[in-house]
Amino acid sequence: MSSLVSLILLPMLFGRPGAYGTAVLYKKKDDDSLVILKEINLHELNVSERQLAQNEVTNCLLIKMF
């Protein structure tokens, strides 16, 4: 985790590695809301898997907008 992220987030619960990475639950320091960050090592994925991971991020952003 970068130093900037550690200034605003506190790790709460570490998930187990899944098919495309590890999800970690954090609490935001400013308002105590909870967020989940999914850490994905793209270097370990083939082209098709990288595209699926990118699609997942895009879909999450679209959901967040609505």
Secondary structure, DSSP 8 states (H G I E B T S, - for coil): --HHHHHHEEEEEE----SS-EEEEEEETTT--EEEEEE--GGGS-HHHHHHHHHHHHHHHHHHH-
